[in-house]
Amino acid sequence: MRAAVAGLVVLPLALAACAAPEQSDEVSVLTAFYPLQFVAERVGGEQVEVTSLTPPGADPHSLELAPSQVVELGEADVVLYTSGLQAAVDDAIDSQPPQRVIDAWQAAGIEADLLTEDPHFWLDPTLLAPVGEAVAEELGAADPDHAEEYIARAEELTTELEGLDASFADGLDGCGGAMLVTAHEAFGYLADRYDLRQEGIAGVDPEVEASPSRMREVAALVEEYGVQTLYFETITAPDVTVALAEEAGVETAVLDPLESPPDDGDYLSTMQANLDALKNGLVCE
């Protein structure tokens, strides 16, 4: 009798041990790099688990994926990326198509052929708003019970981005046509939005160094336009920019292209810091 009772006790324990692990109620969202991670986190809130394929401090342009990341990408509920920017991500999506994919480039309404000129569309805050709306739509499809919450948070994000845009427009009022000299041409969308003239010491690719002839051209522009500040980015070495600034007798300052998570704050606060750097360094009316 005791053996039979013991068997009854052991059987439930064995069944419990073999039971499948509990599934998370959170929607899994995989993003390609930081600005997209920011949007997904703001729109998704506590209902989502957001992961970025690009680790902090890494250059998203040269991203390589581990096999485990490719599998994770294929299994995510929602994937948010920018086609054409990261070849490894493009290849992974082609090989293991996720159920729901958002191409931020398309969501922002930007023509695909412009990607090769400058991929940093997120530096125009008005272009992130439609990305947030697309994220809300796909999250709602994956998790209908919280669809209204996703829409509400996307609307809140849009309001914040519109406020940021207004701050830039006010803060740079009188700076129309001002010369913005940067280490690389990563701020084209920002310059176009706020009527600045960007001149990169080097091109879009941060791995390509400026030629001596290009350095002379930029030095001549600095003198011609009375430029007072040269800007370099947070994730690139400042040596060339600093050397050119010292030769020209001007200052240097930092602009963050937001390709990687900022050390402090988030997208909104870092963009505000960018605005402050521009207000302090540009030569305006």
C-alpha positions in Angstrom: 0.0 0.0 0.0 2.8 2.4 0.9 4.5 1.6 -2.5 1.3 2.5 -4.3 0.9 5.8 -2.5 4.6 6.6 -3.2 4.0 5.9 -6.8 1.0 8.3 -6.8 3.3 11.0 -5.3 6.1 10.4 -7.7 3.9 10.4 -10.8 2.8 14.0 -10.5 6.3 15.1 -9.7 7.6 13.3 -12.8 4.9 14.9 -14.9 5.7 18.3 -13.5 9.4 17.8 -14.3 8.5 16.9 -17.9 6.1 19.8 -18.4 7.0 22.4 -20.9 8.5 25.7 -19.5 6.1 28.6 -19.1 6.0 30.8 -22.2 6.6 34.6 -21.8 3.6 36.8 -22.4 5.9 39.5 -23.7 6.1 40.2 -27.5 9.6 39.7 -28.7 10.9 42.5 -30.8 14.3 42.4 -32.5 15.8 45.7 -33.7 18.8 46.3 -35.9 20.4 49.2 -34.0 19.7 51.9 -31.4 17.2 54.4 -32.9 15.0 51.6 -33.9 15.4 50.0 -30.4 14.4 53.3 -28.9 11.2 53.5 -31.0 10.3 49.9 -30.2 10.8 50.3 -26.5 8.7 53.5 -26.3 5.8 52.1 -28.4 5.9 48.6 -26.9 6.2 49.6 -23.2 6.1 46.8 -20.7 4.3 44.4 -23.0 7.4 43.8 -25.2 10.9 42.5 -24.8 13.2 44.5 -27.1 16.7 43.3 -28.2 19.2 45.1 -30.5 21.4 43.1 -32.8 24.1 45.8 -32.7 25.8 45.9 -29.3 26.5 49.2 -27.5 29.6 51.0 -28.9 29.7 48.9 -32.1 29.5 50.3 -35.6 26.1 49.1 -37.1 27.5 49.5 -40.7 29.9 46.6 -40.2 27.7 44.3 -38.1 28.3 40.6 -38.4 25.7 38.1 -36.9 26.4 35.0 -34.9 24.4 31.9 -36.0 22.4 32.2 -32.8 21.4 35.7 -33.7 20.2 34.6 -37.1 18.0 32.0 -35.4 16.7 34.6 -32.9 15.9 36.9 -35.7 13.8 34.3 -37.5 11.9 33.5 -34.3 11.1 37.0 -33.1 7.5 38.2 -33.1 8.5 41.5 -34.8 11.7 42.5 -36.5 12.5 46.2 -37.1 15.4 47.0 -39.4 16.5 49.3 -42.3 17.0 47.4 -45.5 20.3 48.0 -47.3 22.1 49.4 -44.3 23.4 46.1 -42.7 24.1 43.3 -45.2 24.2 40.7 -42.5 20.7 41.5 -41.3 19.4 41.6 -44.9 20.9 38.2 -45.5 19.4 36.8 -42.3 15.9 38.0 -43.1 16.1 36.5 -46.5 17.3 33.1 -45.2 14.9 33.0 -42.2 12.0 35.4 -42.8 10.4 36.5 -39.5 6.6 36.5 -39.2 6.4 40.3 -39.1 9.0 42.6 -40.5 9.1 46.4 -40.5 11.5 48.1 -42.9 12.0 51.5 -41.2 13.3 53.0 -44.4 10.0 52.3 -46.1 7.9 53.2 -43.0 9.6 56.6 -43.0 8.6 57.1 -46.7 12.1 57.5 -48.0 13.2 56.5 -51.5 15.5 53.5 -51.4 18.1 55.0 -53.7 18.9 57.6 -51.1 20.2 55.1 -48.7 23.6 55.0 -50.3 24.0 58.7 -49.9 23.2 58.9 -46.2 21.4 56.3 -44.1 21.0 58.5 -40.9 17.3 59.4 -41.5 16.6 59.2 -37.7 18.5 62.5 -37.2 15.4 64.2 -38.6 12.9 63.5 -35.8 9.9 63.9 -38.0 10.9 60.8 -39.9 10.8 58.6 -36.8 7.2 59.3 -36.1 5.8 57.1 -39.0 8.2 54.4 -37.9 6.5 54.4 -34.5 3.1 54.2 -36.1 4.3 51.1 -38.1 5.6 49.5 -35.0 2.3 50.1 -33.2 0.5 48.4 -36.1 2.6 45.3 -36.1 2.7 45.0 -32.4 -1.1 45.2 -32.4 -1.3 42.4 -34.9 1.0 40.3 -32.8 -0.8 41.2 -29.5 -4.3 42.3 -30.2 -5.2 42.6 -26.5 -2.8 45.6 -26.1 -3.3 47.1 -29.6 -4.9 50.3 -28.3 -2.0 50.8 -25.8 0.5 50.5 -28.6 -1.4 53.1 -30.7 -1.6 55.5 -27.7 2.1 55.2 -27.0 3.0 55.8 -30.7 0.9 58.9 -30.6 2.7 60.1 -27.4 6.1 59.4 -29.1 4.9 61.4 -32.2 4.0 64.3 -29.9 7.5 64.2 -28.3 9.2 64.1 -31.7 7.2 67.0 -33.0 8.2 68.9 -29.9 11.9 68.1 -30.5 11.5 69.2 -34.1 10.0 72.5 -32.9 13.0 73.0 -30.5 15.4 72.5 -33.4 13.5 74.9 -35.6 13.4 77.6 -32.9 17.0 77.0 -31.7 18.4 77.2 -35.2 16.3 80.1 -36.3 18.6 82.5 -38.1 21.0 79.7 -39.0 19.7 79.1 -42.5 22.5 78.2 -44.8 25.1 78.0 -42.0 28.1 75.9 -42.7 28.1 72.6 -40.7 31.5 71.0 -41.0 31.5 67.4 -39.7 34.1 64.6 -39.6 31.9 62.5 -41.8 28.7 63.2 -43.8 26.4 61.6 -41.2 24.1 64.6 -40.6 22.6 65.2 -44.1 19.0 64.6 -42.9 19.4 66.9 -40.0 21.0 69.5 -42.2 18.3 69.3 -44.8 15.5 69.6 -42.2 16.9 72.7 -40.6 18.4 74.4 -43.7 22.1 73.9 -42.9 24.9 73.2 -45.3 26.8 70.1 -44.3 30.4 69.6 -45.4 32.1 66.4 -44.4 35.8 66.2 -44.0 35.4 62.6 -45.2 32.4 60.9 -46.9 29.6 58.9 -45.4 31.7 55.9 -44.5 33.5 56.5 -41.1 36.2 54.0 -42.1 37.4 56.1 -45.0 39.9 58.9 -44.2 40.0 62.2 -46.0 42.6 62.7 -48.7 45.1 65.6 -48.3 43.4 67.4 -51.1 40.0 67.1 -49.4 41.6 68.5 -46.2 42.8 71.5 -48.1 39.4 72.1 -49.5 37.7 71.9 -46.1 40.3 74.3 -44.6 39.5 76.8 -47.4 35.8 76.5 -46.7 36.4 77.1 -43.0 38.3 80.3 -43.8 35.8 81.5 -46.4 32.7 81.0 -44.3 34.3 82.0 -41.0 33.5 78.6 -39.4 34.2 78.6 -35.7 33.6 74.9 -34.8 34.4 71.6 -36.4 32.3 68.6 -35.3 33.3 65.0 -34.8 31.2 62.0 -33.9 31.0 60.0 -30.7 32.0 56.6 -32.2 34.9 57.8 -34.4 38.4 58.9 -33.7 38.6 62.7 -33.6 42.3 63.0 -34.6 41.8 64.3 -38.1 39.1 66.8 -37.0 41.2 68.0 -34.1 44.3 68.4 -36.3 42.4 70.4 -38.9 40.8 72.6 -36.2 44.1 73.3 -34.6 45.6 74.3 -38.0 42.6 76.6 -38.7 42.5 78.0 -35.2 38.9 77.0 -34.5 37.1 74.9 -31.9 35.8 71.3 -31.9 32.6 69.9 -30.5 30.8 66.5 -30.5 27.7 65.5 -32.4 26.1 62.1 -31.8 24.8 60.3 -34.9 22.9 58.0 -32.5 24.1 54.8 -34.2 24.7 53.3 -30.7 23.0 53.8 -27.3 24.2 57.0 -25.7 26.1 56.7 -22.4 23.5 58.8 -20.7 19.9 59.5 -21.5 18.1 58.4 -24.7 17.4 59.5 -28.2 15.4 62.6 -27.2 17.9 63.9 -24.6 20.9 63.2 -27.0 19.2 65.0 -29.8 18.7 67.9 -27.4 22.5 67.8 -26.7 23.2 67.9 -30.4 21.0 71.0 -30.7 22.9 72.7 -27.9 26.2 71.9 -29.6 24.9 73.3 -32.9 23.6 76.5 -31.2 27.0 77.0 -29.5 29.1 76.3 -32.5 27.4 77.4 -35.7 27.9 80.9 -37.2 24.4 82.2 -37.5 22.8 85.6 -38.0 
